[in-house]
Amino acid sequence: MKVHLKLFAGVREITGQQEVEFDVEEGTTAGGLWERLLTDYPKLTPYTEIIQVAVNQDVVDRGVKLRAEDEVAFLPPVSGG
């Protein structure tokens, strides 16, 4: 099944991509998708403990199972002033 991944800030800089489409197996969790992204981009490892996950624009736990056509966003902390 296909899911749509949106990347922001430092995560986007490391991957060089703003949006990516992934084919994942039924039952894949948001955390599992993050682990798959780490396989391709190990420089993302420092974000693992601080990244938030949103599915269809709702912040969720990494254990949430993804469904076909879900929009997943990995949100690094934002700083500003």
Secondary structure, DSSP 8 states (H G I E B T S, - for coil): -EEEEEE-HHHHHHHT-SEEEEE--TT-BHHHHHHHHHHH-GGGGGGTTT-EEEETTEEE-TT-B--TT-EEEEE------
